Structure formats: C-alpha cells, structure tokens
Amino acid sequence: MNKHVSPQLNRRAFVIGSATVGAGLVLGLDIPFGGPTVVRAADGSPEVNAWVVIRPDDTVVIRIARSEMGQGTLTGLAQLVAEELECDWTKVTTEFPTPGQSVARKRAWGDFSTGGSRGIRTSQDYVRKGGATARMMLIQAAADEWKVPASECTAANSLITHTPSGKTTTYGKVVEAAAKLTPPADVKLKDPKDWKLVGKGLKRLDTPDKVTGTTVYGIDVKLPGMLNAAISDCPVTGGKLKSFDEAKIAGMKGVKKVVKVGDTAVAVVADTWWHAKTALEALPIVWDEGENAKVSSATIAQWLAEGLDSGPTYVGNKSGDAPAALASAVKKVEAVYNYPYQNHATMEPMNATALYTSDKCEVWCGTQNGEAAFAAVLEASGLPADKCDVHKLMLGGGFGRRGQTDYVRQAVEIAKQMPGTPIKLLWSREEDMTHGRYHPITQCKMTAALDADNNLTALHMRISGQSILYSLRPEALVNGMDPATFAGLAASGDAALGYSIPNLLIEHSMRNPHIIPGFWRGVNVNHNALYVECFMDELALAAGQDPLEFRRKLMAKHPKNLAVLNAVAEKIGWGTPAPQGIYRGLAQYMGYGSYVAAAAEISVTDGTKIKVHRIVASTDPGYAVNPAQIDRQIAGSFVYGLTGLFYGGCTVKDGRIEQTNFDTYNSMRINEMPKVESIVMPSGGFWGGVGEPTICVAGPAVLNAYFAATGKRIRSVPLRDQNITFA
C-alpha cells in the first residue's frame, strides 16, 4: 500500500474521539481526490486519488474501505467507482486500505463501518466522486499532452479519445501525468439513466479466489514464528477470573505460556491451536460468577412481562389519543408476543492475530469496522496511532457480530505478554457462542380498537426489553431513549411505520438483563415486524376482512410500502384459490431505508410439520447497484430469517447461555429451503439497504400462513419450542 509520513496522533485523544463499537471516528473527514505530489501504491503504481490506482498495463485498483463478509459490498462499491471512472471492468481489481493509513491521511477513505446495510448507501456519493474526479484528471492529462481542450475529449473503457482528430490513448499511458494534476473543484456525477455498470448484475470480483481457496480469512493467517492461543472467559457476563493452576498443564505438549487476560479470562499459548485448546481444557480454573449466576430465562421473562404493564417508558411514536380511543372502543383486540435471544453463529469463530513490540502493534483480522478495531488496538497496546495498524481480511460471516472488538483487544493483551511473537487467538465454537452479542430479547403487548364499521381507530404497542445502544453505544441514546428500538415503527425516516392509524402510541419499557445484546442481522426490525405484521392479521380476522385488503386501507399515505406489498400479492396469486393443501401469508415493512414485502406458501402436516414451498419477496431500495447480488441477498436473508423462526433462540441457565454448539443451535438445511422469487423494483431517488431488510418479513409471512392453515396463532418463537418443525 501507500508509503507516507504518519502524523503524531495522541492515543488517548484518538480513543476518546473514536466510536469503539462501529460508528466510525469523530474526526474531520477530509477526502483527498488528488494533488501535485504523486502518491504511489506498494508496487510503485501512481495513485490518481485515494480510490483509484492505475498500473501501466491499464489494471485499475479500486480501494474499498468497507468490509466484505459475503454480502457483495466489495463488488458494488467497485461498480460505483468504475461507473464514474469509465474504466475497463475486466481489468478492475480491489484492495483494502488500512485504518491506520486512512487516519494518517485525515480519513482519506471515509467511514470503514460495515453494518446496518450502510456499506453502499452511505458512501455511494463520495466514492462515485472519487471515480469521476479520477476520470476528469485522466482526460485532462491526455488533453494536455495533445494540447487540445479537455472538453473535446471523452473516456470509455479505459480509453481516452480526442473526438475531432480521432487520437486515442489509454489510462495507463497518462496516469503519471494525471496523478500530478490538481483535482477539479466541480465534479458532476452521472445521471442514473446514463449508467452502464451500475444496475447490471455483474459477476462478483471476490468469487474466483473463494472458489480456488486462495482467499485468506482471519482464521487462515500464518506469520513467521507465530504461536496460537486458546482462551476461556468467565461464562457468566459480569463475573471474574478468580484463579487458575498453570502448574497442572506445565508439561503438556506444545504449551509455551499461560496468561491472564484482563480480569475475566485466561489463555493458553502453544505451538498449535489444538495443543492450546487441549491444555486449556485441562487447566483448573475457578470463576467468581457473581450475582448474575442466579439469572435464568424464567427470571428474565418475568421481569420483561412486568414491563408490559408497569414502570416508565420511552415514547417512540405518538399521534392522537390512543388510551382514550381504546377506552371507548366498540371492539378491542389484545395480544402479547415474545422474541428470544439469537446468536450470530458465524461459521468462522472470532479470531485475531496480533504482533506487539514496544514500538509497534499490528493486528490481522476480519472486522466489520476497521476503525473500531484500530481504536481497540490503540487502547489495548498503549501505543500512539502512528505505531499501530489493522490489516482487514475477508470475513467468514459477520451479521453484526464482528462490529464488536472484544476479540481484537484480547489478542493484543495476550501478544503484549509475549513481545515480538505473533499470536493468533482463535475462539473455540463454545467460546464463540457463550460470549456472543445476541439479538435483544423483548416482549410486546399489542392492543387495538375497532369501531362499529370495523375500522382500526387506535393502536397501543408497548415493547418491554433490551436496548442495544444502552449496552454498546450509550452516547447514542437520546435523553435516555434508544431510537433504534423503534426501527420500522417511527413516524418518519428510513425505518418508518407503513400504516396510518388515527390514534397511536408506541413505547418502550427499557429492561436490560446482563446478557449483552448486539446488532444481529436485521436487528430490531426483526421482532418489530413480527409483532406488527402478525397482529395486523389478527386485526383483519377480528374485522372480518381479508388481510391484504385490511392493510391496503391503512396504506394510502404510504405508496412505496403499498407498492411492494401489491407486487408480492400479485405474483403469489393472492385473491385466487391456492392449490389444494397450500396456505398463504404475507407481510410488509420498512427498514434501513428500503421497502420490503413477502408472501409465503406453506403446507402443514399433523399441525406440527411445516413445508415452506415458496416465498415471493419484493424490495424497493431506491437504486439497485447490482440486481443479481440483491437477488442473492434476499434469498440469503430468508435462510437467516427462517432459521431464526424455526431453530433460533438462546436460553439462559445459571446466568449463562445454554446453546454452545450447533448440536443445540441448529441451522436450516438445503432441503428445508423454499423456492425464493425476488422482485427488485427500485423506484429511484433514494439509497436503501439490501442485506438486512427482507429478513424481517420471513417470520410473519410464514406465521400468518400457518394460522391460515391451522387456525392456531403463534406469538412466541422459535417454533421448536412449540414442537413445530420443518416437514
């Protein structure tokens, strides 16, 4: 990568000014688009600007700051840059800049955070400007060489043409001169109607290396002289390490050292990870588990249930007078729903490799936020920013879990106790699942009023449960309230409620058990959509109306929500008889700036065995950068959503999570996966997310179909707890 002089940046100032859990850094964003001094990549090729390096053979290297964890962000961002650059797509390759390099260059690549389906939508503007700026500089360099006005030149497919004379040259031939130019002050982006690459289902750039096995994940890292570490943290959050007897394993094969990690964990360092793990399992450890060891799923459930009827609340959305309307209702409908803890269960467990000396600390890992990982390295190492860096690698699954940095800090703390020796820390599967950051546990009471004409006149929704921001980003709370709790329920914004209800009250009774919640793919829209969309079916039944028609009456002021709902209804054949033994359910929602809907077709055997035959899903993300990737993301989101519906759910006993491996925390199999038909219907004018929104409509669509089939309403998941399985 680039060779540059790093500024002296105080470690403490950096840590204080940084978000430690995935929101980027609170530093000025100064994005350089070029300049008089040529900056060179590691291979000596000139950098036109922070995003574009061009080699003499016309290979274009596009820098990608966001992380790639299977969702396709890398290819999508490269498309956006290449679109404005007008380069030859067949010669495009990518690389990750490091957060240390970015900070040294005043955050040249912007935000590294990759979560909340923000990878493309919150960086599209400035990465496109990076491509457009580079194109203009390349054209100017060619025009200067030909001594003609730049306005007479055009660029396409990495070739610059002087239109009047027909002269041509390539990007590779003029890049040296282009890299020395002052970037233009005014950069105009293409009109979407003129896009050539964006909007096309181009093949992913990372597929070949994955297929051939050459992709390096964090778990694959090998460094000269590297040792391996296995770790055991107190299984009860809030507990501490009391003692351990390292003499008992001193003679075991390969063991190099036993180290204390903070106040809560112990690690064994050995020549191989298996030797480290084996020795760790034989190490006598005494924990001080504390008061949290008394907590169970039952005590948590009771505490949350109390919050449905009593205690203070935060109001997230309000209109009219819902309590008064409910008090005078002709008909009142009430239901209580439950949603459990869920584990990310990434295929690649948490890991990081750290090399520490008194003068430098480097970490190699998969992370959803290189800057947050960088901040963790600074804090754990005690070194200034110009002495540290994080080398981002491909992620073997993230889903929100790798937005946290606990495993990075642990790796550095171990490496500090063995200076000069690279240490690869790898969590066991059991460690990984015991110390997750779980989908928040909540309960919800829904109460609605219908008038004499069966119109919905009031809705009171009271959520009792955890706040993710309270645990992970308390600085983001708004007067104590967690706005993320109201995802898909807000009055406006990128996660707004898609129904107009005259009298509305949506509130949150915040109750935070000691089990730490996290940003589990889809996050709060998952349970909120289940609560709202299943209850909408309950209200339609109480009103004696078709579930689709009941919704439509409430959606006149929400045309985009209605459009995606109508799309799935039409394609599934809603309103026409389903095949014998097939039953349908539907749901719609808004999350991460996108509008989504789903309609499911299922059959049920013996009341307990569900076969999901088909799901039709629609999404309006505003703009569709790569429709083929969106189609795959939708299908993948249903794998995640249906797994959570049928198999997910973590329980607590003696203060700890009980499900510690895949024998007790299952995932759906290929033969259980339904046919997924995607409708990608971008309406333009806004940028929505793709990877997370459609997860939330999987559960309610299937549950509503299950009621249609059986007359039984399921208000608590996972279905395994109801003795309901895949057929």
C-alpha positions in Angstrom: 0.0 0.0 0.0 1.0 3.6 0.1 4.1 4.9 1.7 3.5 8.1 3.6 4.6 10.0 6.7 2.3 9.3 9.6 1.3 12.3 11.8 1.8 12.1 15.5 -1.7 11.4 16.9 -2.2 11.1 20.6 -3.5 7.6 21.5 -5.9 8.9 24.2 -7.3 11.7 22.0 -7.9 9.1 19.3 -9.7 6.6 21.5 -11.8 9.3 23.1 -12.6 10.7 19.7 -13.5 7.4 18.2 -16.5 5.2 18.3 -15.4 1.9 19.9 -18.3 -0.1 18.6 -18.7 0.5 15.0 -19.9 4.0 14.3 -16.7 5.4 12.7 -14.5 8.1 14.1 -15.4 11.5 15.3 -12.7 13.2 13.3 -12.9 15.6 10.4 -13.5 13.9 7.1 -11.0 15.3 4.5 -11.2 13.2 1.4 -8.3 13.9 -1.0 -9.0 13.5 -4.7 -5.5 14.1 -5.9 -2.7 16.6 -5.8 0.6 17.8 -7.1 2.7 15.1 -5.3 2.4 11.7 -6.7 1.4 9.1 -4.1 2.3 5.6 -5.0 0.9 2.2 -4.2 3.1 -0.5 -2.7 4.0 -1.7 -6.3 5.0 1.8 -7.3 1.9 2.4 -9.4 0.7 6.0 -9.2 -2.5 6.8 -7.3 -4.8 9.2 -9.1 -6.7 9.7 -5.9 -7.5 7.7 -2.7 -9.8 5.3 -4.6 -8.0 4.8 -7.9 -4.6 3.3 -8.7 -3.8 2.6 -12.3 -0.9 0.4 -13.4 0.9 0.8 -16.8 -0.9 -2.2 -18.2 -4.3 -0.4 -17.5 -5.1 -2.5 -14.5 -7.3 -0.5 -12.2 -7.0 -1.0 -8.5 -10.1 0.3 -6.6 -9.7 0.9 -2.8 -12.6 -0.5 -0.7 -12.9 0.8 2.8 -16.0 -1.2 3.8 -15.7 -4.9 4.8 -16.7 -7.9 2.7 -18.5 -10.6 4.5 -20.3 -12.3 1.7 -22.9 -9.6 1.1 -21.2 -8.2 -2.1 -20.4 -4.7 -0.9 -16.9 -5.0 -2.4 -18.2 -5.6 -5.9 -21.0 -3.0 -5.6 -18.6 -0.2 -4.4 -16.2 -1.1 -7.2 -19.1 -0.8 -9.7 -19.9 2.7 -8.4 -16.3 3.9 -8.8 -15.8 2.2 -12.1 -19.0 3.7 -13.5 -17.8 7.2 -13.0 -14.2 6.3 -13.9 -15.3 4.9 -17.2 -12.7 2.1 -16.9 -12.5 -1.4 -18.4 -14.4 -3.6 -15.9 -12.4 -6.7 -17.0 -9.2 -5.0 -15.6 -10.6 -4.0 -12.2 -9.2 -5.4 -9.0 -9.6 -4.2 -5.4 -7.7 -3.8 -2.2 -8.4 -2.8 1.4 -6.7 0.3 2.7 -5.9 0.0 6.4 -7.5 2.2 9.0 -4.0 3.4 10.2 -3.3 4.6 6.7 -6.7 6.3 6.5 -6.2 8.1 9.8 -2.7 9.2 8.7 -4.3 10.7 5.6 -7.1 12.5 7.5 -9.5 9.6 7.0 -8.9 9.5 3.2 -11.4 6.7 2.7 -14.2 7.9 4.9 -16.2 5.5 7.1 -15.0 1.9 7.5 -18.1 0.7 9.3 -20.0 -2.0 7.6 -23.3 -2.7 9.2 -26.9 -1.6 9.2 -26.9 -2.2 5.4 -24.9 1.0 5.1 -21.9 -0.2 3.1 -23.1 1.2 -0.2 -25.8 3.6 0.7 -23.8 5.9 3.0 -20.7 6.0 0.9 -22.1 6.0 -2.7 -21.8 9.7 -3.1 -18.2 10.2 -2.2 -16.9 7.0 -3.9 -18.6 8.0 -7.1 -17.0 11.4 -6.9 -13.7 9.6 -6.4 -14.2 7.8 -9.7 -15.5 10.9 -11.5 -12.6 13.0 -10.3 -10.0 10.4 -11.5 -11.7 10.3 -14.9 -11.6 14.1 -15.3 -7.9 14.1 -14.3 -7.0 11.4 -16.8 -8.8 13.2 -19.6 -7.1 16.5 -18.7 -3.7 14.7 -18.7 -4.4 13.4 -22.2 -5.7 16.8 -23.4 -2.5 18.5 -22.1 -0.3 16.0 -24.0 -2.3 16.6 -27.2 -2.5 20.4 -26.5 -6.3 20.4 -27.0 -9.2 21.4 -24.8 -10.3 18.7 -22.4 -13.9 19.4 -23.5 -13.1 17.8 -26.8 -12.1 14.5 -25.2 -14.1 11.6 -24.0 -13.4 8.5 -22.0 -14.8 5.0 -22.2 -13.5 1.5 -21.3 -10.1 2.9 -20.1 -9.6 4.6 -23.4 -9.4 8.4 -24.0 -10.4 9.8 -27.4 -9.9 13.2 -28.9 -13.2 13.4 -30.8 -12.2 15.8 -33.6 -8.9 14.1 -34.6 -9.7 10.5 -33.5 -6.5 10.3 -31.4 -6.6 7.8 -28.6 -4.6 6.9 -25.6 -5.0 4.6 -22.6 -5.3 5.4 -18.9 -2.1 3.5 -18.2 -0.2 5.8 -20.5 -1.3 9.1 -19.0 -1.7 8.2 -15.3 1.7 9.5 -14.3 0.8 12.9 -15.6 -2.8 12.7 -14.3 -1.6 11.9 -10.8 0.3 15.3 -10.6 -2.7 17.4 -11.5 -4.8 19.5 -9.2 -8.2 17.8 -9.0 -11.2 19.7 -10.4 -13.2 21.7 -7.9 -16.5 20.9 -9.6 -17.3 17.3 -10.1 -20.6 16.3 -11.7 -21.9 12.8 -11.3 -23.7 10.9 -14.0 -27.5 10.9 -14.3 -28.7 7.4 -13.3 -30.3 7.0 -16.7 -26.8 7.1 -18.2 -25.3 4.3 -16.0 -23.6 1.5 -17.9 -22.3 -0.7 -15.0 -24.5 0.3 -12.1 -27.8 -1.5 -12.3 -26.2 -4.5 -14.0 -25.9 -8.0 -12.4 -22.1 -8.2 -12.9 -20.2 -11.2 -11.5 -18.7 -10.7 -8.1 -15.0 -9.8 -8.0 -14.3 -12.0 -5.0 -15.7 -15.2 -6.3 -12.7 -16.7 -8.2 -10.4 -16.5 -5.1 -13.0 -18.0 -2.9 -13.7 -20.9 -5.3 -10.0 -21.7 -5.7 -9.4 -21.5 -2.0 -6.9 -18.6 -2.2 -8.9 -16.1 -0.2 -7.3 -15.5 3.2 -9.7 -15.2 6.2 -8.5 -14.3 9.7 -8.5 -17.9 10.6 -6.0 -18.6 7.8 -3.3 -16.1 8.8 0.2 -17.5 9.1 3.2 -15.4 10.2 6.8 -16.5 10.8 7.3 -17.7 14.3 3.6 -17.5 15.1 2.1 -19.1 18.2 -1.5 -20.0 18.8 -3.8 -19.0 21.7 -7.0 -20.5 23.1 -9.0 -18.5 25.6 -11.6 -19.1 28.3 -13.6 -16.1 29.5 -15.9 -16.2 32.5 -19.1 -17.9 31.2 -21.3 -15.5 33.2 -21.1 -11.9 31.9 -20.1 -9.7 34.8 -18.2 -12.5 36.5 -14.4 -12.6 37.0 -11.5 -14.9 36.9 -10.7 -15.9 40.5 -7.7 -18.3 40.0 -6.1 -20.9 37.8 -3.4 -23.5 38.4 -1.0 -23.4 35.4 1.3 -25.9 37.1 -1.2 -28.6 36.2 -0.5 -28.2 32.5 3.1 -27.1 32.5 4.3 -30.3 30.9 1.7 -30.6 28.3 2.8 -30.9 24.7 3.4 -27.6 22.9 2.5 -25.3 25.7 4.5 -22.1 25.8 2.7 -19.9 28.3 -0.4 -19.4 30.3 -1.6 -15.7 30.6 -4.3 -13.8 32.4 -6.3 -11.7 30.0 -7.9 -8.7 31.8 -9.9 -9.6 35.0 -12.2 -12.2 33.4 -10.2 -14.5 31.1 -7.2 -16.9 30.9 -5.5 -18.0 27.7 -3.0 -20.8 26.9 -0.4 -20.1 24.2 1.1 -23.1 22.4 2.7 -24.1 19.2 -0.6 -25.2 17.6 -4.1 -24.2 18.4 -5.1 -27.8 19.2 -2.4 -28.1 21.8 -3.5 -24.7 23.2 -7.1 -25.8 23.3 -6.4 -29.2 24.8 -4.2 -27.7 27.6 -6.9 -25.0 28.3 -9.5 -27.7 28.8 -7.2 -29.4 31.3 -6.4 -26.2 33.2 -8.1 -25.9 36.6 -10.0 -22.6 36.6 -12.0 -21.0 39.4 -14.6 -18.4 38.5 -16.2 -15.8 40.6 -19.5 -15.8 38.7 -21.2 -13.1 40.9 -24.9 -12.4 41.3 -25.7 -12.8 37.6 -25.3 -16.6 38.0 -28.7 -16.5 39.6 -30.4 -15.3 36.4 -32.4 -17.7 34.1 -34.7 -17.4 31.1 -37.6 -17.6 33.5 -36.5 -14.7 35.7 -35.8 -12.6 32.6 -39.2 -13.4 31.1 -40.9 -12.5 34.3 -39.0 -9.1 34.5 -39.9 -8.3 30.9 -43.5 -9.3 31.4 -43.8 -6.8 34.3 -42.6 -4.1 31.9 -45.6 -4.7 29.7 -48.0 -3.2 32.3 -45.9 -1.1 34.7 -42.9 1.1 35.0 -41.6 4.1 33.0 -41.4 4.1 29.2 -39.9 6.0 26.3 -42.4 7.1 23.6 -41.1 6.4 20.1 -44.2 7.4 18.1 -47.5 9.0 19.1 -50.5 10.6 17.4 -54.0 11.3 18.7 -55.1 9.8 22.0 -54.7 6.1 21.9 -55.7 5.4 25.6 -58.9 7.3 25.2 -59.8 5.7 21.9 -59.1 2.2 23.4 -61.3 3.0 26.4 -64.3 3.8 24.2 -63.7 1.1 21.6 -66.6 -0.9 20.2 -64.2 -3.9 19.9 -60.8 -4.3 21.5 -58.1 -6.8 20.4 -55.1 -7.6 22.5 -52.1 -10.0 22.1 -48.7 -10.5 23.8 -45.7 -11.6 21.7 -42.2 -12.8 22.6 -38.9 -12.8 20.8 -35.8 -14.5 22.1 -32.0 -14.0 22.2 -30.4 -15.2 19.0 -26.8 -16.0 18.3 -24.9 -14.7 15.2 -23.3 -18.2 14.9 -20.8 -17.1 12.2 -19.1 -20.1 10.5 -15.7 -18.6 11.3 -15.4 -18.1 15.1 -13.9 -14.9 16.4 -10.2 -14.6 15.9 -7.4 -12.1 15.5 -3.6 -12.3 15.1 -1.5 -9.7 16.9 2.2 -8.8 16.8 3.3 -6.5 19.5 6.7 -4.8 20.2 7.4 -1.8 22.3 7.5 0.3 19.1 4.6 -1.2 17.1 1.4 -3.2 17.2 -0.2 -4.8 14.2 -3.4 -6.9 14.0 -4.7 -9.1 11.2 -8.4 -9.9 11.5 -11.8 -9.9 9.9 -13.8 -6.9 11.2 -16.9 -5.1 10.3 -15.3 -1.8 11.3 -11.6 -1.4 10.8 -11.6 1.9 12.6 -13.2 0.5 15.7 -10.7 -2.4 15.6 -7.9 0.2 15.2 -9.2 2.1 18.3 -9.3 -1.1 20.3 -5.6 -1.8 19.3 -4.6 1.6 20.4 -6.4 1.2 23.7 -5.1 -2.3 24.4 -1.5 -1.7 23.2 -1.0 1.7 24.8 0.8 2.9 21.7 0.1 6.0 19.6 -1.8 5.8 16.3 1.2 6.1 14.1 2.6 2.9 15.8 -0.4 0.7 15.2 -2.5 -0.7 12.3 -5.1 -3.3 11.5 -5.0 -5.4 8.3 -8.5 -6.2 7.3 -9.2 -9.6 5.8 -12.3 -11.3 4.4 -14.9 -12.3 7.0 -16.2 -15.8 7.4 -19.5 -14.3 8.5 -20.3 -11.1 10.3 -24.0 -10.5 10.6 -23.2 -7.7 13.1 -21.0 -9.7 15.5 -17.7 -8.5 14.0 -18.7 -4.9 14.6 -17.5 -5.6 18.2 -13.8 -5.6 19.1 -13.6 -7.8 22.2 -11.6 -10.5 20.4 -9.2 -7.9 19.0 -8.5 -6.5 22.4 -7.9 -10.0 23.8 -5.4 -10.8 21.0 -3.4 -7.6 21.7 -3.4 -8.2 25.5 -2.0 -11.7 25.0 0.6 -10.5 22.5 1.8 -7.8 24.9 2.8 -10.6 27.3 5.0 -12.2 24.6 6.6 -9.2 22.7 8.0 -9.9 19.3 6.0 -13.1 18.8 2.9 -13.1 16.5 0.0 -14.6 18.5 -3.1 -16.0 16.7 -6.1 -16.0 19.1 -8.9 -18.3 17.9 -12.1 -18.8 19.9 -13.5 -22.3 20.2 -17.0 -22.7 18.9 -18.2 -23.0 22.5 -16.4 -19.8 23.5 -17.8 -18.0 20.5 -21.4 -19.0 21.3 -21.1 -18.4 25.0 -19.7 -14.9 24.5 -21.9 -13.6 21.7 -23.6 -10.3 21.4 -27.2 -11.6 21.0 -30.3 -10.4 19.2 -32.0 -8.5 22.0 -34.8 -10.2 23.9 -38.1 -8.5 24.0 -41.8 -8.9 24.7 -44.6 -6.8 23.3 -48.2 -6.1 24.2 -50.4 -5.1 21.2 -53.8 -3.5 21.9 -56.1 -2.2 19.2 -59.5 -0.6 18.9 -62.0 -1.2 16.1 -65.1 0.9 15.5 -68.6 -0.2 14.6 -67.6 -0.3 10.9 -64.5 -2.5 11.8 -62.1 0.4 11.1 -58.8 0.4 13.1 -59.1 3.5 15.2 -56.3 3.0 17.7 -53.1 1.0 18.4 -51.1 0.8 21.5 -47.8 -1.0 21.2 -45.6 -1.5 24.3 -42.3 -3.2 23.9 -40.5 -4.4 27.1 -36.9 -5.5 26.7 -33.3 -4.7 25.9 -31.7 -1.7 24.3 -28.6 -2.4 22.2 -27.4 1.2 22.4 -27.7 1.2 26.1 -25.2 -1.6 26.3 -22.9 -0.9 23.3 -23.3 2.8 22.4 -24.7 4.7 25.4 -23.6 8.0 23.9 -26.1 7.5 21.1 -29.1 7.4 23.5 -31.4 10.4 23.1 -32.4 11.6 26.6 -32.1 8.0 27.7 -34.2 6.7 24.9 -32.9 4.2 22.3 -34.2 5.3 18.9 -33.1 2.0 17.3 -35.7 0.2 19.4 -38.4 1.8 17.2 -37.0 0.6 13.9 -39.9 0.2 11.5 -42.2 2.0 14.0 -41.0 5.6 13.7 -43.2 8.4 12.3 -40.7 9.2 9.6 -37.1 8.4 8.5 -35.5 5.3 7.0 -37.4 2.8 9.2 -40.9 4.3 9.4 -44.2 2.6 10.2 -46.1 1.9 6.9 -49.6 2.4 8.3 -51.7 5.5 9.1 -53.6 5.0 12.4 -55.6 7.9 13.9 -54.6 7.2 17.5 -51.2 5.7 18.0 -48.9 5.1 21.0 -45.7 3.1 20.6 -43.5 2.9 23.7 -40.5 1.1 25.1 -40.1 -0.2 28.7 -36.3 -0.5 28.8 -35.1 -3.5 30.7 -31.6 -4.7 30.3 -30.6 -8.2 31.6 -26.9 -8.9 31.9 -26.7 -10.9 28.7 -25.2 -8.4 26.3 -27.3 -7.6 23.2 -25.8 -6.9 19.8 -26.6 -5.9 16.2 -27.9 -9.2 14.9 -28.6 -9.1 11.2 -31.8 -7.1 10.7 -31.7 -6.2 14.4 -34.9 -4.6 15.9 -36.9 -4.7 12.7 -36.9 -8.5 13.0 -39.1 -8.6 16.1 -40.9 -5.4 15.4 -42.1 -6.6 12.0 -43.2 -9.9 13.6 -45.2 -8.1 16.2 -46.9 -5.6 13.8 -47.4 -7.9 10.8 -48.8 -10.9 12.8 -51.1 -8.5 14.8 -52.3 -7.0 11.5 -53.5 -10.4 10.5 -55.2 -10.8 14.0 -56.9 -7.4 13.4 -58.1 -8.4 9.9 -59.6 -11.5 11.3 -61.4 -9.6 14.1 -62.6 -7.1 11.5 -63.8 -9.9 9.2 -61.7 -8.7 6.4 -59.1 -10.1 4.0 -55.5 -9.5 5.4 -54.4 -7.8 2.2 -57.4 -5.5 1.9 -57.3 -4.6 5.6 -53.7 -3.5 5.2 -54.4 -1.6 2.0 -57.0 0.6 3.7 -54.3 1.8 6.1 -51.6 2.4 3.5 -53.0 5.1 1.2 -50.4 7.6 2.5 -47.6 5.0 2.2 -47.4 4.3 -1.6 -43.9 2.7 -1.6 -44.9 0.3 1.2 -48.1 -0.5 -0.7 -46.3 -1.0 -4.0 -44.0 -3.8 -2.7 -47.0 -5.4 -0.9 -49.1 -5.3 -4.0 -46.2 -6.8 -6.0 -45.8 -9.9 -3.9 -49.6 -10.3 -3.6 -50.0 -10.2 -7.4 -47.1 -12.7 -8.0 -48.2 -15.1 -5.3 -51.7 -15.1 -6.7 -53.4 -13.6 -3.6 -57.2 -13.5 -4.2 -57.2 -16.6 -6.3 -57.6 -20.0 -4.8 -54.3 -21.6 -3.7 -53.5 -25.2 -4.7 -55.1 -27.9 -2.6 -53.4 -28.0 0.9 -51.4 -24.8 0.3 -52.0 -21.8 2.5 -50.7 -18.2 2.2 -49.5 -15.4 4.4 -48.0 -12.0 3.8 -46.1 -9.2 5.5 -44.6 -5.8 4.6 -42.2 -3.5 6.4 -39.7 -0.7 6.0 -36.1 -0.9 7.3 -32.7 0.5 6.5 -34.2 2.9 4.0 -35.8 0.1 1.9 -39.4 -1.1 1.5 -39.9 -4.8 1.6 -42.6 -7.4 1.5 -43.1 -11.2 1.4 -45.8 -13.7 0.6 -45.3 -17.3 1.6 -47.0 -20.5 0.5 -46.9 -23.4 3.0 -48.4 -26.7 3.8 -48.8 -28.3 7.3 -48.8 -31.9 8.3 -50.3 -33.1 11.6 -50.4 -29.5 12.7 -46.7 -29.5 13.6 -44.7 -30.1 10.4 -44.4 -27.1 8.1 -43.2 -27.2 4.5 -42.4 -23.8 3.1 -42.9 -24.3 -0.6 -42.4 -20.8 -1.9 -41.7 -17.2 -0.9 -42.1 -14.2 -3.1 -40.2 -11.3 -1.9 -40.1 -7.7 -3.1 -37.8 -4.8 -2.3 -37.6 -1.2 -3.3 -34.1 0.0 -2.3 -34.3 3.2 -4.4 -31.3 2.3 -6.6 -30.2 -1.2 -7.4 -26.4 -1.2 -7.9 -26.2 -5.0 -8.7 -29.6 -6.7 -9.0 -28.0 -10.2 -9.1 -26.4 -9.5 -5.8 -29.7 -8.2 -4.4 -31.5 -11.3 -5.5 -28.9 -13.5 -3.7 -29.1 -11.3 -0.6 -32.8 -11.7 -0.5 -32.5 -15.5 -0.7 -29.8 -15.4 1.9 -31.8 -13.3 4.2 -34.6 -15.9 4.2 -32.1 -18.5 5.2 -31.3 -16.4 8.2 -34.9 -15.3 8.9 -36.3 -18.8 8.6 -33.5 -20.3 10.7 -34.3 -17.8 13.4 -38.0 -18.6 13.2 -37.7 -22.4 13.4 -34.4 -23.1 15.2 -33.1 -19.9 16.8 -33.4 -18.8 20.3 -30.9 -18.9 23.2 -31.9 -19.7 26.7 -30.2 -18.8 30.0 -29.5 -21.1 32.9 -27.2 -20.2 35.9 -26.5 -16.8 34.3 -25.0 -18.3 31.1 -26.2 -19.1 27.5 -27.1 -22.8 27.3 -26.6 -23.3 23.5 -22.9 -23.6 22.9 -22.6 -25.5 19.6 -24.6 -26.5 16.5 -26.0 -29.6 18.2 -28.2 -27.3 20.3 -28.3 -24.3 18.0 -29.4 -25.6 14.6 -29.5 -24.0 11.1 -31.9 -24.9 8.3 -30.7 -27.3 5.7 -30.9 -27.0 1.9 -33.8 -29.5 1.7 -35.8 -27.2 4.0 -35.2 -24.1 1.9 -38.2 -22.8 -0.1 -38.1 -21.5 -3.6 -37.5 -17.8 -3.4 -38.8 -15.5 -6.1 -37.4 -12.0 -5.9 -38.9 -8.8 -7.2 -36.3 -6.0 -7.3 -38.2 -2.8 -8.0 -36.0 0.3 -7.5 -38.1 3.5 -7.8 -35.1 5.8 -7.7 -34.4 9.0 -5.7 -33.0 7.4 -2.5 -30.5 4.8 -1.4 -31.8 2.0 0.8 -30.1 -1.1 2.2 -30.3 -4.6 0.9 -28.6 -7.2 3.2 -30.9 -6.9 6.2 -34.4 -5.6 5.5 -36.0 -8.7 4.0 -35.1 -10.9 6.9 -37.9 -9.3 9.0 -40.8 -10.3 6.7 -39.8 -14.0 6.6 -41.2 -14.9 10.0 -44.6 -13.1 9.9 -45.3 -14.2 6.4 -44.9 -17.9 7.4 -46.7 -17.5 10.8 -49.6 -15.8 9.1 -49.8 -18.7 6.6 -49.6 -21.2 9.5 -52.6 -19.6 11.0 -54.5 -19.8 7.7 -53.6 -23.5 7.6 -54.4 -24.4 11.2 -56.3 -21.7 12.9 -53.6 -21.6 15.5 -51.9 -18.3 16.3 -48.2 -18.5 17.2 -47.0 -15.5 19.2 -43.7 -16.8 20.5 -40.6 -18.1 18.6 -38.6 -20.2 17.9 -41.1 -22.8 16.6 -39.0 -25.6 18.0 -40.4 -24.5 21.4 -43.9 -25.1 20.1 -42.8 -28.6 18.9 -43.2 -27.3 15.3 -40.5 -28.3 12.8 -39.8 -28.3 9.1 -41.6 -31.1 7.3 
